[in-house]
Amino acid sequence: MANDTPAEEARGKSEFYHLWYQGGWYLLLASGIVPPVLMGLLGPWLFQLSTTETTLLILSYVFAFLMWFWYFIHKMTEELSRWPVETKTDQVSIEPIEIPIGGGHFLKGEIFKSSRTPEKNAKTIIISHGQGGSRQDFYFLAIALVFRGYVIIVYDSRGHGENDWGEKWETRNIQTDHSKVVDFIFTRDDLSHTDIVAFGGSMGGGIVLNEAYLDRRVKFIIALCTWADFMKTANRKMNNFSERVVKIMYLIMGINLDQSPLQNRMVSPIYNSFSRKKGFFDHPVPWDVDNTYRVMLGHCKNDMVIDYHQFEINSEFLKLPPENLLSFDAGNHPFAKMESAVLGKALYWLDSRDF
């Protein structure tokens, strides 16, 4: 009998976790449905309740369950929310674009400019969104930065936003698409070909620390709430119910949270980019990277999606000084209500590098 391969073992383990967390989600739903049904069936017979009393008991339970569920959702959204993403102003021009990535596919995106933006060779910042998100998530940041004279490019990753092709779980392909965004910049003379910043959060941070880090055309890297080792953060012990719900939602989206060692290696910066090796064939990076000059990282200590220890691993691995780091006790995964501080730190850091 042939032995199972590591990939088969990993896939089986992933399916087990998927079923386990799906079961937890179904149990939550059942807790809101089964008790009222049992009350309706057993109330009159077991407790000798009248129809009116049984109805009141059922309504009381349903009300209590909905209040608890509302409180839980409110608590999560309060921790993970920021102001409305559809933020626009008539003082900023927004140009719809389509970025070719090959195979007849295009990434939908937009270019933000203001009256301060130079007509030629404008310094350019590419912003990459997180898993399950879209380019609109960073409108607030694009508008703030564009008034400094930068050009901002926001785009939807494959399987996200307006892109009706690709899958959300194609993490490695999503990362390598970033080089095509840089290629697109080089087709235009209004955008600088030498002053390019790659900015990303969560999955977007994974994009810039894996792909943009290896791209010598990218001058600076700013990564927020990003993993160092994907498997270690995905399979860590969940500390509370909210973290379990977040994991369930990712599993429902089809995200493989228990990748094989090879899959993990190709999407984790400490193995893929920081080790100065790229992709399956280990092509070495052909130049020395000054991380102190080039890389800035940020994270919140109460991040329920990617644990703070990942930030510590990345910081230590890159040997970054304190001025390259930004951390908060609160703010959770999206730096909720900390956006102004993130913007201020990023601008200060770029200014110190004459960008």
C-alpha positions as CSV (number, residue, x, y, z in Angstrom):
1,M,0.0,0.0,0.0
2,A,1.3,3.4,-1.0
3,N,2.0,5.8,1.9
4,D,0.1,9.1,2.0
5,T,2.1,12.0,0.8
6,P,2.6,15.1,3.0
7,A,0.3,17.1,0.7
8,E,-2.5,14.5,1.2
9,E,-2.0,14.5,4.9
10,A,-2.1,18.3,5.0
11,R,-5.2,18.3,2.9
12,G,-6.9,15.7,5.1
13,K,-6.0,17.7,8.2
14,S,-7.3,20.9,6.6
15,E,-10.6,19.2,5.8
16,F,-10.9,18.0,9.4
17,Y,-10.4,21.6,10.7
18,H,-12.9,22.8,8.1
19,L,-15.5,20.4,9.3
20,W,-14.8,21.1,12.9
21,Y,-15.2,24.9,12.6
22,Q,-18.2,24.5,10.3
23,G,-19.7,22.3,13.0
24,G,-19.1,25.0,15.5
25,W,-20.9,27.5,13.3
26,Y,-23.9,25.2,12.8
27,L,-24.0,24.6,16.6
28,L,-24.3,28.4,17.1
29,L,-27.2,28.5,14.6
30,A,-28.8,25.5,16.2
31,S,-28.7,27.1,19.6
32,G,-31.0,29.8,18.3
33,I,-33.5,27.4,16.6
34,V,-33.6,24.1,18.6
35,P,-34.5,25.3,22.1
36,P,-37.6,27.3,20.9
37,V,-38.8,24.3,19.0
38,L,-38.3,22.0,22.0
39,M,-40.1,24.5,24.2
40,G,-43.0,24.5,21.9
41,L,-43.2,20.7,21.8
42,L,-42.4,19.9,25.4
43,G,-43.7,23.0,27.3
44,P,-47.4,22.0,27.3
45,W,-46.7,18.3,27.9
46,L,-43.7,18.2,30.3
47,F,-44.3,21.4,32.3
48,Q,-48.1,21.7,31.9
49,L,-47.8,25.2,30.5
50,S,-50.7,26.9,28.7
51,T,-50.4,28.0,25.1
52,T,-49.9,31.6,26.2
53,E,-47.2,30.6,28.8
54,T,-45.4,28.5,26.2
55,T,-45.5,31.3,23.6
56,L,-44.2,33.8,26.2
57,L,-41.3,31.4,27.1
58,I,-40.4,31.0,23.5
59,L,-40.5,34.7,22.8
60,S,-38.4,35.4,25.9
61,Y,-35.7,32.9,24.8
62,V,-35.6,34.2,21.2
63,F,-35.4,37.8,22.5
64,A,-32.5,36.9,24.9
65,F,-30.7,35.0,22.1
66,L,-31.1,37.9,19.6
67,M,-29.9,40.4,22.2
68,W,-26.8,38.3,22.9
69,F,-26.1,37.8,19.2
70,W,-26.6,41.5,18.5
71,Y,-24.2,42.4,21.4
72,F,-21.6,40.0,20.0
73,I,-21.9,41.3,16.4
74,H,-21.8,44.9,17.7
75,K,-18.7,44.2,19.8
76,M,-16.9,42.6,16.8
77,T,-17.8,45.4,14.4
78,E,-16.9,48.0,16.9
79,E,-13.4,46.5,17.2
80,L,-13.0,45.9,13.5
81,S,-14.7,48.9,11.9
82,R,-13.5,52.1,10.5
83,W,-15.5,55.0,8.9
84,P,-17.4,54.3,5.7
85,V,-15.1,53.2,2.9
86,E,-17.0,55.0,0.0
87,T,-15.2,58.2,0.8
88,K,-14.8,60.6,-2.2
89,T,-14.3,64.3,-2.7
90,D,-14.6,66.6,-5.8
91,Q,-11.0,67.8,-5.0
92,V,-9.6,64.5,-6.1
93,S,-9.7,63.0,-9.5
94,I,-10.2,59.2,-9.8
95,E,-9.3,57.5,-13.0
96,P,-10.6,53.9,-13.5
97,I,-7.9,51.6,-14.8
98,E,-7.6,47.9,-15.8
99,I,-4.2,46.3,-15.1
100,P,-3.3,43.5,-17.5
101,I,-1.8,40.4,-15.7
102,G,-1.8,38.0,-18.6
103,G,-4.2,35.3,-19.9
104,G,-6.7,37.9,-21.0
105,H,-7.3,38.9,-17.4
106,F,-7.2,42.4,-15.9
107,L,-7.3,43.8,-12.3
108,K,-9.8,46.6,-11.8
109,G,-8.3,49.6,-10.1
110,E,-8.2,53.4,-9.8
111,I,-5.6,56.1,-9.9
112,F,-6.0,59.0,-7.4
113,K,-4.6,62.4,-8.2
114,S,-5.0,65.9,-6.8
115,S,-4.2,69.5,-7.9
116,R,-0.7,69.0,-6.2
117,T,0.1,66.0,-8.4
118,P,2.8,66.6,-10.9
119,E,1.9,66.0,-14.6
120,K,5.0,63.9,-15.1
121,N,6.9,61.4,-13.0
122,A,4.7,61.7,-9.9
123,K,5.8,59.7,-6.9
124,T,3.5,56.7,-6.8
125,I,2.1,54.6,-3.9
126,I,0.5,51.2,-4.6
127,I,-2.0,50.1,-2.0
128,S,-3.0,46.4,-1.7
129,H,-6.1,45.4,0.3
130,G,-6.7,42.5,2.6
131,Q,-8.3,39.1,2.3
132,G,-11.9,39.3,1.4
133,G,-11.7,43.1,1.0
134,S,-11.5,45.5,-1.9
135,R,-9.8,48.6,-3.1
136,Q,-12.5,50.8,-1.5
137,D,-11.2,49.7,1.9
138,F,-8.3,52.2,1.5
139,Y,-10.1,55.1,-0.1
140,F,-9.7,57.1,3.1
141,L,-5.9,56.6,3.0
142,A,-5.7,57.3,-0.7
143,I,-7.4,60.6,-0.4
144,A,-5.3,61.7,2.5
145,L,-2.0,60.8,0.7
146,V,-3.0,62.3,-2.6
147,F,-3.1,65.8,-1.2
148,R,0.7,65.4,-0.6
149,G,1.2,65.3,-4.3
150,Y,1.5,61.5,-4.6
151,V,-0.3,59.4,-7.1
152,I,-2.2,56.6,-5.4
153,I,-3.0,53.3,-7.1
154,V,-5.6,51.1,-5.5
155,Y,-6.7,47.8,-7.1
156,D,-8.8,44.7,-6.5
157,S,-6.9,41.5,-6.2
158,R,-8.1,38.5,-8.3
159,G,-11.3,37.0,-6.8
160,H,-12.0,40.3,-4.9
161,G,-14.0,43.4,-5.5
162,E,-15.1,43.9,-9.1
163,N,-12.9,41.1,-10.4
164,D,-15.4,38.3,-11.3
165,W,-12.6,35.8,-12.1
166,G,-10.0,34.1,-9.9
167,E,-10.5,32.9,-6.3
168,K,-9.9,34.5,-2.9
169,W,-7.7,31.6,-1.8
170,E,-5.1,32.0,-4.7
171,T,-2.8,33.6,-2.2
172,R,0.5,33.0,-4.1
173,N,-1.0,34.2,-7.5
174,I,-2.5,37.2,-5.7
175,Q,1.0,38.0,-4.5
176,T,2.8,37.7,-7.8
177,D,0.1,39.9,-9.5
178,H,1.8,42.8,-7.7
179,S,4.7,42.8,-10.2
180,K,2.1,43.3,-13.0
181,V,0.9,46.4,-11.2
182,V,4.5,47.7,-11.2
183,D,4.7,46.8,-14.9
184,F,1.6,48.9,-15.5
185,I,3.3,51.9,-13.9
186,F,6.1,51.6,-16.4
187,T,3.7,52.0,-19.3
188,R,2.8,55.6,-18.2
189,D,4.9,58.7,-18.2
190,D,2.8,60.5,-15.6
191,L,3.9,58.0,-13.0
192,S,7.5,57.8,-11.6
193,H,9.5,54.7,-12.5
194,T,11.9,55.2,-9.7
195,D,9.9,56.5,-6.7
196,I,7.4,53.7,-6.0
197,V,6.1,52.6,-2.6
198,A,4.3,49.4,-1.9
199,F,1.8,49.7,0.9
200,G,-0.5,46.8,2.2
201,G,-2.4,45.5,5.1
202,S,-3.2,41.9,6.1
203,M,-3.1,39.9,2.9
204,G,-1.9,43.1,1.2
205,G,1.0,43.2,3.7
206,G,1.7,39.6,2.6
207,I,1.8,40.8,-1.0
208,V,4.3,43.6,-0.3
209,L,6.5,41.6,2.0
210,N,6.6,38.6,-0.4
211,E,6.5,40.1,-3.9
212,A,7.2,43.8,-3.7
213,Y,10.1,43.1,-1.3
214,L,11.8,41.1,-4.1
215,D,11.1,43.7,-6.7
216,R,14.0,46.1,-7.1
217,R,11.8,48.6,-8.8
218,V,9.9,49.2,-5.5
219,K,11.7,51.8,-3.4
220,F,9.9,51.4,0.0
221,I,7.8,48.8,1.7
222,I,5.1,49.5,4.3
223,A,3.3,46.5,5.7
224,L,0.6,46.4,8.4
225,C,-0.8,43.5,10.4
226,T,1.0,40.9,8.3
227,W,2.1,37.4,8.9
228,A,5.6,36.1,9.0
229,D,4.8,32.4,8.9
230,F,1.3,31.8,7.5
231,M,0.8,28.3,9.1
232,K,1.9,29.5,12.6
233,T,-0.7,32.2,12.7
234,A,-3.5,30.3,11.0
235,N,-3.2,27.2,13.2
236,R,-2.4,29.0,16.5
237,K,-4.7,28.4,19.5
238,M,-7.7,30.7,19.3
239,N,-7.9,32.7,22.5
240,N,-11.5,33.7,22.4
241,F,-14.9,33.2,20.7
242,S,-14.3,36.2,18.4
243,E,-11.1,34.7,17.0
244,R,-12.9,31.4,16.4
245,V,-15.7,33.2,14.5
246,V,-13.1,35.0,12.3
247,K,-11.4,31.6,11.5
248,I,-14.8,30.1,10.6
249,M,-15.5,32.9,8.2
250,Y,-12.2,32.4,6.4
251,L,-12.9,28.7,6.2
252,I,-16.3,29.3,4.8
253,M,-14.7,31.6,2.1
254,G,-12.6,28.6,1.1
255,I,-9.3,29.8,2.5
256,N,-6.9,26.9,3.2
257,L,-5.7,27.6,6.7
258,D,-3.6,24.4,7.0
259,Q,-1.3,24.5,4.0
260,S,1.4,22.1,3.1
261,P,5.0,23.1,4.0
262,L,5.7,24.0,0.3
263,Q,2.5,26.1,0.1
264,N,3.4,27.8,3.3
265,R,6.9,28.5,2.2
266,M,5.8,30.2,-0.9
267,V,3.5,32.7,0.8
268,S,5.5,33.3,4.1
269,P,8.0,36.1,3.9
270,I,10.5,34.6,6.3
271,Y,10.9,31.7,3.9
272,N,10.1,33.2,0.5
273,S,11.5,36.7,0.5
274,F,13.5,37.4,3.6
275,S,15.7,34.4,3.0
276,R,16.7,36.1,-0.3
277,K,15.2,33.3,-2.3
278,K,12.2,33.5,-4.7
279,G,9.6,30.9,-5.7
280,F,9.8,27.2,-6.3
281,F,13.2,27.3,-8.0
282,D,15.0,29.4,-5.4
283,H,16.2,32.1,-7.6
284,P,18.4,34.3,-5.4
285,V,17.7,38.0,-5.0
286,P,20.4,39.7,-7.0
287,W,21.0,42.7,-4.7
288,D,21.5,43.5,-1.1
289,V,18.4,45.0,0.7
290,D,18.9,47.7,3.3
291,N,15.9,46.8,5.5
292,T,16.5,49.8,7.8
293,Y,16.1,52.2,4.9
294,R,13.5,50.3,2.9
295,V,10.9,48.6,5.2
296,M,8.3,49.8,7.8
297,L,6.0,47.5,9.7
298,G,3.0,48.1,11.9
299,H,0.7,45.9,14.1
300,C,-1.9,46.1,16.9
301,K,-1.3,43.9,20.0
302,N,-5.0,42.9,20.2
303,D,-5.2,41.7,16.5
304,M,-7.6,38.8,16.4
305,V,-6.8,37.8,12.8
306,I,-3.0,37.7,12.7
307,D,-1.4,37.5,16.1
308,Y,1.1,40.2,17.3
309,H,3.9,37.6,17.6
310,Q,4.1,37.6,13.8
311,F,5.0,41.3,13.8
312,E,7.7,40.5,16.4
313,I,9.1,37.7,14.1
314,N,9.2,39.9,11.1
315,S,10.8,42.8,13.0
316,E,13.5,40.6,14.5
317,F,14.1,38.8,11.2
318,L,14.6,42.1,9.4
319,K,16.5,43.7,12.3
320,L,14.4,46.8,12.1
321,P,15.1,49.8,14.5
322,P,12.2,51.3,16.5
323,E,11.7,54.2,14.0
324,N,10.7,51.6,11.4
325,L,8.0,50.1,13.6
326,L,4.5,51.1,14.7
327,S,2.4,49.2,17.3
328,F,-0.7,49.9,19.3
329,D,-2.3,48.2,22.3
330,A,-5.7,48.5,20.6
331,G,-7.0,48.9,17.0
332,N,-7.3,45.2,16.3
333,H,-6.7,43.9,12.7
334,P,-7.6,47.0,10.7
335,F,-6.1,49.6,13.1
336,A,-9.6,50.8,13.8
337,K,-9.6,54.4,15.0
338,M,-5.8,54.4,14.7
339,E,-5.8,55.4,11.0
340,S,-4.7,59.0,11.6
341,A,-1.7,57.7,13.6
342,V,-0.8,55.2,10.9
343,L,-1.0,58.0,8.3
344,G,1.1,60.3,10.4
345,K,3.8,57.7,11.0
346,A,3.9,56.7,7.4
347,L,4.3,60.3,6.2
348,Y,7.0,61.0,8.8
349,W,8.9,57.8,7.8
350,L,8.7,58.7,4.1
351,D,9.7,62.3,4.7
352,S,12.8,61.1,6.6
353,R,13.8,59.4,3.3
354,D,13.1,62.4,1.2
355,F,10.1,60.8,-0.5
